Each structure stands twice: as C-alpha cells, then as structure tokens.
Amino acid sequence: MDSSSTAKNDALAAIFVLGPSSSGKTTLCDALVEDLCLDRSKYIKEVARKVMRSTGFTRNDTHTYDMQAAIMKAQIEAETRVLHDAKSTSEGLVLLSDRSAVDPIVYAFSAKVKIAKETGERLLEDHDFRTILPVYRRSLFAGTRMVV
C-alpha cells in the first residue's frame, strides 16, 4: 500500500449519534446531512427499527441477547458497506449514523435482568464488534438525551 492510500485510510472519519429512543438522534443526523451536504449513501439510519420490523422483535425483547445481537450485526454490516465504498471514493466525513454497534452493548448491560452482564459481555466479545473497533477509535461519538 502506498503512503497516499495509507493517509487516506487514516483520514476516514465517522460521526455516531447515540442516545435513548426518541431523543432526537435521527432528527440531528438529518440536519447534519443537510448542513454538511453529505451524500445520503453515507448516512445510516434506523437500523434497530428495521431489524425489529423484519424479525418481529418488540420493546419487550430489548433485554434479550438475540435482539441485541441481531441489531449489532445489522449495524456493523451497514457501517462496513459504507466504509468499504468510501475507501476508494471519499475524503473527509465518510459515515454518519444515528446509532452504532455500541448501542446494543449499552442496552444489554443496562437491562434489568439477571443475565444483563453476561449478555453485554457476550456482545463485547463478538468478532465483528472487535473488528469495527479501530473505526470507532477514529470517530466522533455524540450523545443525545431525553428532554422533558
């Protein structure tokens, strides 16, 4: 790999917006897409909702390993697709997402069930999660919170 290719890969940047359900993550990301004139193909949104719709999971399943693992897998697949496309075509910000693969881990550890710690640890040890960590280390994470 030549030095220009290495520099380009090192410059990959991503923004992940984290926060509880209905706290404005997607609204913030939609505004960032417009403000930054970001190509919509670089914007990942609503992965958890899509997984829930396609699998039949409900909010009652939030504490389960199966639901959180399915969401994590789908999120990482979406991120990997965008990053793969960006390596050869983009400079600057290459990915914006209203979630990350960290979210299922947070949901797992914060669940009010006996197996919460075990579920979270299983997700942390996931091979695909470990593979995406270097991207996360070069990314910006922004948090939202509920306003009442």
N, C-alpha and C positions, 0 to 999 in steps of 0.2 A: 504494500500500500504506500502510495507516495505521500509526502508531507501535506500537500493541499487537500487530499482526501481525508487525512487524519484530522487536520484543523477543522474541516467542515463537519465531521462527525462529532468532534469535541464541542462544537458550537451549537449542536442541537439543543433546543430549548422547548420546554413544555410548561403549561400552566394547568394545574389541577385545582378545582374549587371543591372544597369539602364542607360538609355541614349536614345537619339533620334534614329529614324530609320536609319539603315545603318551606325551606328557609331562604329561597331566592337564588340558589346555585345556577339554575338554568337561565333565569332572568339576567343575572350578572353576566353569564357567558354569552348570551345573545347580544348584550350591549357591547361586550368586548369584541365579538366578531365584527360588529358594525364599526366600532371605533378604530379597531386595528386593521380594518379592511382585510380580514382574514378569509382565505379560501375556505368555504364551508366543508370541503372534504377533509379538512384538518380538525374539525370540531366533532368531538364525540359527546353525544348527549343521551340521557335517559336509558342507559344500558340496563340498570336494575329494573326499571319498569318494563322494558321489553322482555327481559328474562322472566319476570313474574307473569306477564301476559302469555308468553309462549309455553311456560311449564305448568301454569296453574298454581304457583306458589301465591300465598296471600301474606298479609302483615302478621298473621298468626304463625307463620313459618320463619319469621325473622331470626329466631334463636337457633335454627337448625343448621347443622353443617352442610347438608345438601343444598339448601337455598344459597347460603353464603358462598359455597364453593362454585356453584353454577354462575353466580354473579361475578365472582372473581375471574373465573375462566373467560367469560364473555368480555369483561372489561379488558383483560390482558390481550385477548385476541384483537379487539378493536384498536387498542393502543399500538400493538405490533404492526398491524396493517398500515396505519397512518405513518408510523416511524419508518417502516420499510419503504414506503412510497417517497417519503421526504428525504431519505439519504441521498438520492440521486437527483432530486429536483429542487430542493428548497434551501433557503438560508434564513437565519433568524428564527422566529417562532414557528415551530412545525406542528404543534399539537396543543389543543385546548380541550379540556374535558370537565364536565360538571360532576365528575366522580373520579375515583382511582381504585386500584386494587387494594389500597389500604382500607377503604371503607368497610368491606366485609369483615376484615380483621377487627376493626373497632366495634362493629355491631356484634361480632361473636364474643369478644371479651366483655362487653358491657351488658350482655344478656343476663337476665335474672333467672338463670337456670343452673343446676348443679354442674353441668358439663361445659359451662362457658369458657373456662380456662383451657380445657382440653381442646375444644373446638377452635379457639383462637390460636393455640399453639400448632394445631394441625395445619391451619391456613398459613401461618408464618413459615412453616417448613415446606410448603408447596414449591415444587421445582420451578414452575413458570413464574411464581412470585419472586423467587430468588433471582431468576434471570432478568426480570424487569427492574430490579433494584438499582442498577447503575444509571438507568434513565432517570429514576426518581431523584437520585443524588444530584443530578444536573438540572433539576426542575424547580419551579416555584409552586408552593402549595399555599393557597389562600383559604381561609375559613369563613363560613357564614354562621349566623346563629339566629334562632327564633327571636322575633321582636313581638312582644305582646302589649 
